[in-house]
Amino acid sequence: MEQRGLAAYLAELIGTFLLVFFITSVVVLFVATGNQAQFGSDYAVVGLAQGLALFGLVVVFRAASDGHFNPAVTLGAAAIKKIAPVDALIYMLAQLSGGVLGALLTKGLLLDEGRATNYGAAEVSGLLGGNFQGSIVEALGAFVLVLVVLVALYSNKGPKDWAPFAYGTTLTFLVMVGGPLTGGAFNPARWFGPALVGNEWGGVWPYVVGPIVGAIVAVAVFRFVIEASGPGSPKPAATPPKPAGSSTP
């Protein structure tokens, strides 16, 4: 289990700060508001901006902290013992703090423009039946996102050199699909910062319970499906040859 230090904590703080700033800014600029908001919004731009931002930040900070920028990802890494529990807790606090700072910067730069979208805060859309359906969307998104990171970053079978690209492109398509439904958070830090700054909590538990459940299921699939099968999976020890002339009892 790799030990982390101050450089890793700062990397998670700065990376999450920048990620949430870019996410909330593009939401303010490209998501329409009103009763038919989802039909006037360009979620292709929103998804691409978020995915490209994540891709670049993971490239920059991966060597320092693995580039989680998401408490759900950190929870998954801790569950497979790639990060110590104390380090995971500090990571999460750094990520939540970075999320608040990122949303504050968006509010500072786009004060008037951001009021309509509560500075990029995520909320469950009227297209869904309620918070339960919203939690399912957030859980599914977090499941896919965490599983991709675990495989790409921590599996011996995964394409480690492609981890930043895999992480970024996965977030891109998830936001394109989930953005009109829940805001496409899939990240408690991305939800918490704008929720606090914009005072729009969006239902709370879909953005907390959903990603936690998604991360737990991703860990289970990683352990019992990905790592337990295929090339590179543990093989039974070979039976040593019997000495010549020995007989079976």
N, C-alpha and C positions, 0 to 999 in steps of 0.2 A: 504494500500500500504506500503510494508516494506521498511524502509530506509536502505541504505547501507553506509558503511564507508571505511576507509583506508584499513582494512583487506580484504574486498571484492574486492577492486580495485587491490590490490597486488595479490590476488588469481587469478584474471582474467589475469593479466599481466604474472605471472609466468606460469600459466596453458597453456595459448596460446603460450608462448615462447617454452615450452617443447613439446607441441603438434606439432607445426610447425617444430621444429627441428627433431622430429621423422618422420614426414611425408616427409619432404624434403630429409632426409637421406635415407629413404627406397626407394624413387623415384630415387635418384642418384644411388643407389646400384642395383636396380632390374628392372628399366625401360630402355629398349634398345633404341638406337637412330638411326635415318636414315629414309629412305622413308618407310620402313616397320616396324617401331618401335613397333606398337601395337601388331604385331604378334610375336615379340621376347621378350615380356615383361611378367613378372609373376605377373599379377594383383591380383591373389589370395593371394600371399604374401603381396603385397602392401596394399590390402584392410584389411587383417587380422591385419597387423602391425598397421595401422591407427585406426582400431576399438578397438583393445586391449589397445593401448595407451590412447585413449579417455576414455575408460571404467575405467582404473586405475586413470586417472587424475580427472574424475568426482567423483569417490569414495573419493579421497583425499581432493578435494577443494569444494565439494558440500555444506558442512556445512558453509563455509565462504561466498560463492558467488552464489550458485546454480550451478556452473560449466557450464557456457554458452560457453565460448571460441570461440564465433562466433557472429559477429554483427547481422546476420539474426535471430539467436535465441533471442538475446537481444531485437531486434525490435519487435519480436512476444510477448515477455514477457511484454514489455512496452505497447503494444497495448491492452493487456488484463489487464493492470494496476497492474501487479505484481512487477513492478519496476518503480520508479519515472523517469520522463524524464531526469532530470539532472544526476541522477545516470546512466541511460542508456547511455547517451552521454559519461560519463567518462569510463564506461565499454568498449564502442566501441573504444575509444582512447587507452585504455590499451591493448585491443585485437590487434589493428593494430600495436602498438609498440612491443608487444610480438611477433607478426608475423615477423617483421623485425629482431628482435634480434635472433629468432630461425633460420631464413635463414642465418643470418650472422655467426652463430656458425657452421652451415653446411658448409658454404663456407670456414671458417677458418680450419675446420678439413678435408674437402674433396675438396681442392682447384682445383687440376688437374682433379680428377675424376668427379667433378660436372659441369665442363664447358660444357660438351656435352648436359646436360639436363638443363642448366641455373640454376643450384642449386635448382632443383625441381619446377621451375616455371610451371604453368599450361598454356596450350594453346589449342585452338580448333583444333581438328584433321582434316586431309584431308578426313577422312571417312564421315564427315558431309559436308553439302553444304556451310557453312559459319557461320558467327557470329550469325545470327538469329537462326539457328538450335542449335548452341552452347548455346545460351541463354535459349532455351527451355529445354535442358538437365539440365542446372544449376538450372533453376526455378523448374523443377520437383523434382530434388534432394533436394533442399532447402525446398520445400513444405513438402516432406515426413519427412525430418529430424526435421524441426521445429514443425510439427504436433505431432510427436512422443514425443518430449520434452515437449510440452505444456500439452499433455494428461498424460504422465507419471509423470511429476513433479508438475504440477499446477492444475490438475483436481481432484475434490473429488472422481471421479470415477476411476482415474488412479492408477496403481500399483506403488506407490511411492518408495517402497523398491527396485523395479526392474528398476528404472529410469536409473542408470548408465549402466546396462546391455542393456536396450532397446536403449539407445543413442549410445553405442558403436557398437552393432550388426547392427543397422540401417546404420551407416556410413560404416561398413564393406561391406555390400552387395551393397550399392550405389556406392562405389568406384570400386568394381569389375565390375559393369555394366558401370558406367560413366567414369571410368579412361581412357579407350582407346578412348573416344570421346572428353572429355574436360579436362582431367587430374583429374576429379572428385573432384573439389574444394568444391563447395556448401557452401563456407565460404569466405567472402571478406577478412578476415584477413589472411587466409591460402593462398589466391591468392596474396594479396598485398605484403607481406613480400618477398617471392621469386621473384616476378615481379620486385621489386625495387632493390634487391640485384643482381639478374641475368640480369637485364635490358631486360627482355622479358615479355611484358605486355599481350600477348595472345589475344588481341582484346578488352580488357578493359571492354566494356559494358556488354558482356555476364556474367562476373563475378561480376558485380555491380548490374545491372538492374535485371538479372535473379534471384539471391537470394532475392532481395527486393520484387519482384513480388511473388515469391514462399512463402515468409514469410507472406505477406498480405493475400494470398489465404488460407494459413494454419490457420491464425487467424479467417477468415470468416468461415471455416469449423468447427473449434473448437467451435466458439460461436453458430452457427446456426444449427449445426448437432450434435456434440458430447454433448455439454452442454444443448442443448434444448430438448433432447430426452432420453428415457430410465430411469432406476432407478436413483433416485437422482435429477431428473429435477424438476423445480419448479411446484408446484401443486396449482390449484385455491383454494382460501380460502373456507372453508366449510360454508354453509348457516346455521346460527343459528336456532335452532328449534323454532317454533312459540308457544306462550303461549297457554295453553289448553283453548279451547272455543273461540279462535279468529277466525274470518272469513276472507276469502280472498276478498278484495275489488273488 
